[in-house]
């Protein structure tokens, strides 16, 4: 009793007079043994608490770092029209401001996780004691105790500490929570929490989870859906699965009851929400344009420039929250994909099964799981990628673990082979992915922006991009740049060039090298135009040697095709290059010799909207003036680099239009567009090419095996590659206009005889592709002189003789009379139709 009175007296003095309390302790220290014991225990406790606090708090992260914390966000990619086409994300994340969160969503989370959030200082001691009791009862059982963490503690755990399951981590969490409360406001803490909390299906934060589970934005969610999101922090990977539906509904209804108890909603509202099903959508992949090759090229360039993860920089691809505007045109991309696929399937024809897409090793475990981890897929019709799981009878398995009978399977298939199949009845039927491959790329000449890119049949079957990575011989598609070199060295489109055998001595080791035309033949002398239209190898070599091989290879290097040695074979396309390089070189031809670097990225913005990269770096002096100064409107300087004489470039384009109207790409003439282009077929043939386009768009493509081998003697650029371009144009016809190529200053258009190259004055060029008189492009003072009467007579005589040899006249006597008349009466020529 005395001790109790002493303790009561001590409490009284502690409140009223610390000095007298000290005196009281002195007087009673030796008298009361109980007081000494209590004091020792309290002292030891205080020392231990101080040591523990010092140990725990000494190496804790700085809570103030949250002031500068930035949520790791994915990179969002937009197409040429500004629409989102893809995102680079390993996790689903979307950052919202506090004002963006619906009030009922906040109330649902407070009811589920921390109803005293706005009143505690970081730690709810009642909840903590409950957690300690639960931990003690489950000790040794292997079960995980309830956390008892406040929302602030969960922020500390998720952002600063990690998810280690230990008493030490819990104590650190409590210390940090109180520090965070001293640094951030309640709204800032809640904003961090709702943006960062892991909620399953690879989603972090409520907006990402809303999309993952309901395919809605948080502002569109109903009460029952908001309550479901609030149950996820407890078991995010469980409640979203079908087999735990009853458990999820029970927990959701508990949250709704808590919202009623906390006066956040009325009882009728809670009852109505509990009556509704979960309404979860199936897990689905991120929405993306079918442009895997293009988007992978964008990703590669972004990683090279900004890094991949947060460790490599604040603007990394997978954490920096970049907004990327690309040049991807989804309409053109779909057309490019379809056109290339159609050509590959057309070439494959009825050849049957050749080899599997890939092969898995059954000894490495379950084939279904291996297939799932391989990420192999296909997006063509309703085909699916599967793996052979049994033979005799043959069965195919898919990533969902199901096996089906496979019809049409050849005996060569073995367990582990990965193939394509299409649904057929109760089973599947084998479908063949062509072994032959190819590439397609389209570019805008005036800017260098790549509008479409298809690097194979399907990027899901392999990331190797044949448009940018495959080194192939371009064949005759390189010839326009040989001709450009000839034009620079004084030749003209009307110059006469021999179509005759050309041999040269390569040295004692290699001996003599002789060139021939594709398909043999040759002879005579013809205009440069005719040689390019008909893709004559011998004429090309003669032009290259007359211009100088060092000048020819210099042109190749200047336009970016490749850096080759001065060997004549390179004039016929023997050196390796890529589709991207060839298209960019042709774009320079269409752009008056001015070449813009090919680009897939227009500009990049950081998470705050600041532009941190721009492909077009041209300055615009005066564009940012506050007020107009009365001077002419500011203009951008021309972009790119002048790699060819503008007049030369136009002359080549003008000749290449003849390739389409009457040359090796004549099948494109029916498109009725002002097109230029060149076909190409390499020795073997191993590659079939076409590159060309209009003033606004240039495209290039090839077909060939990845390991080059003979495609078949019938294959040529004109019948294999040009149809790809034709289908591409037909599918996007509204994107092509009828504006013809415009000649640059310094070009003179002169009427000439198409066959002889001689200048003519009578007659008018027509739209007939085989017309005798055409307009030809010349540089000043290079046009041919006027044809003489003797030239006209000789030309007509040659035509008559050719008609006789071909039997075009009905009677031998009539032919003889015309020839005699031409020799005896010069005026007879003009009477029969004028100068030819």
Steps between C-alpha positions, in 0.01 A plus 500: 500500500782724591665425166182576312472833681862571416440426135193721498700773666776456237249541217365810668849650536590406144219719387555783747860526606790314332746633763295367789459173309876469481522558875230243561697243298805573716309450820325177390775336291648310794171444676302333215644193330211493254580852387859400432393197293253702298761768441761248386257335262390836360860611458602182324193528280582856407859405418389205289241718326764764428740236365229342288388837372859595417563167327179508299501866413868540422494351148140566403428668167437870509128570509563831326601305189126450444472869428688437177367149440370429151285200426666264250283541192499323163580668173195580290539494121279694261466471126516767234139600575562537875309185597659261752635197316707327771667528839829358622412362841597206715234614749169676456533848649306823460561802722205710618474813711304493826214691342464225238407232754124456555401580858328163544820324389693680776230410751507135392874480561472677835229254605704201387846605610514793743183667624696725741738618228410869533533498882813295580861619469622209288448206736171359630606351834176307545550332164864438583408323827254283311772415250741410783242270656428337164873456439545333839215255440630403155865475600645175369188412298639627168199726452557870441353732761278793407703810434331753722661767283353839437493646152804709592684186611412330171647797310818463707512129423424525128723796419783495754539164674379206295277207590724305740290307758663572837449681830797724421346616176173572679678716757688686227171548322350662810796736539489599135123546504526765769778672310295496179209660682734782590608551139186443291141606539227240536387561142853457365538172693167372369589603145827305521317200643224486239754538218749243632311222677548162319158365402569192287495434125830688478316819596622759747261768612123521477476637144713220355303244704171648386605443141637153574191368683212698346643666186375834635652817637456549876254780439270255320490234775184414692490464879534121499804530269664764717454273802662211311811707430521578870526128594797436272786625725438204736543230230542652153586175320210306657186709480525553125486127418182318408543221753504754785188686388300414814787611723532828306126570523504436876791739553344762269174484694694545825649821360153620400376430854790700639414790269146492638631487858725798432206696352669521158199340329145419602382151586284474183800597288706230667227240453462584131877481444528164680236352270717553192754248363870580486483568125871449434627496141748243376865585511608646170817624345565871467330663204751549222516564130610200294838654429740289699806561283445875497435522874802285583719736296356793698569319827858422400570863413342626822709262712815607318420863574334495845574162659273211587425517875495760777859412587613637163334840521194701592360471146542126457268304274341283769481751784530853361140549389604622153251608236633414155356628174599272214450514125303172496200518269280206601304499173817476293648253748207260464523526122874432505450197724224358282685558174823336617320204656298446182820491295669252734196272497470538123862397452461204738196386306441125535850410606371344820661483841870589506610537863357595841493854628721391790586188698464443875682231697259265686776426752486862621157452656136545410468602134194718563693706755802523271275624220348763730842627608625510139252784418453354151168600345343600171237753393373369169138402445414266789831311496657399829851393594521161671749226583487136397439302819442154353543306175291210374244652513646850489385742767567871536511684833447869578598736780172435683615141559243342266588239235311437175523269202698652211397420143725536198818436699790353298697203631805724545344675799638397840415576861616850590453651154321836509258553213201708393151352497144604425180382666335219304200320645582362843872527438750703301655487154866575427572832334836585348689820580704567183870430538576776251499845655552862409451859610310818420563862598325823399640850554402862439777654280457857620554412867657154519216382725452123478127444460483121497743215562447126472808289566360153431180295512427577868714658771352257754690221326834676543629849560757500215404804291588437137418859407784640710722206592511262203800567275401412143635563152277764339556384143377734231332736746843658542527588130329843523796622705743370239306699242502802733880479504503488121275805479730686738793417274344648185269230365132571431188280494529510120868398487571190295652215701615161363304197609798279432724263690737663742807320628789619710815348645480450878859389548697181483307335783148578381552517126252663261147592610225532242151632568174402333138611503241329715367225278784545251471684171611848419653693216470834335507849646210651692407804705568513872126521557438176316779329692348597834146417398605155379758454780788412267802382696752557221391858444521562876857372516598713198350808671676418826838466332451814294397697810780345705437233763641727768223750417238226500599358839526857625135551407403177678675618814361852480138381486560246777463175308842365597875548495633277224827449321538618141405170335261502201288222655381748763342703219266204449404473867751245630555684832286449809252760625159518669149590392509804730816632332369443149168673573680795656723530193199494264332759723792730420430453128135597551600801710725673244811330637444620856515216749336496841614242749241226540320532832233311691478745792375856451555620855507384862346672803578427862221430751440876543467568130842654440647405162831325566569372149398613153603340172446825310763731646458786253492843655223744419630849568221730607238229549468583871465876468244655735381736230522510124779729391350566159755284322419193286378195688786293647581188301688185581817439309494195270566183693752229429817504295551553129653171385422524128474780249129589494496492121670161492252360750205617291651358181533160666144514635373598156672199346371275779146604414567327172579180691139505617337606174686263263788335683551216746233631740234547232245303707468814717387712207138404561503691829477821291722695735817705439737234637870436467688189602745225422486123520796289605591132478827367639697207364342167568250657530526538877322835548214669316472877557294804421560855621299800388200717561361848450611853592344450845581141589780258414492131586741212464464124538673173431420129513764240583604224737676599822784269398523609134427225249347470155142625485436336163586603147164665439538748788573861411445831673225584253286193569576441869580831672313755284162333574561571870519870422194475276287344775629756749390787275165342418422452870590864578388661174345800677843590638654549153438812290549569131763773544795428274865558579604863462827590331745712703647823366758441229324210325387535141229273361573421135314287244713213375466182305472233769702238316774707341526775762501758225324831549179559306282805443199365317237293680381501859573246775193301593395286794556187295777308684651389169481842334797584282529857626547567868601781729850455638675688780832671426734730680564828315713465187493118507190442289565337157501712181213500255475186285596545134300377204755225439460388860126482453533305180742255656273458802200428280701259288601307811141484616382369165774237494403390852135473394604287204703263720208454739254434220271785599402580142251285315702461182866485412445714192343784698797508736742517207310790345506700823874444540570607142277805540685603812834472322392687187265767640603677824161671523335156537609492866299805603201381297489183707475672835785740568836454667526188727 
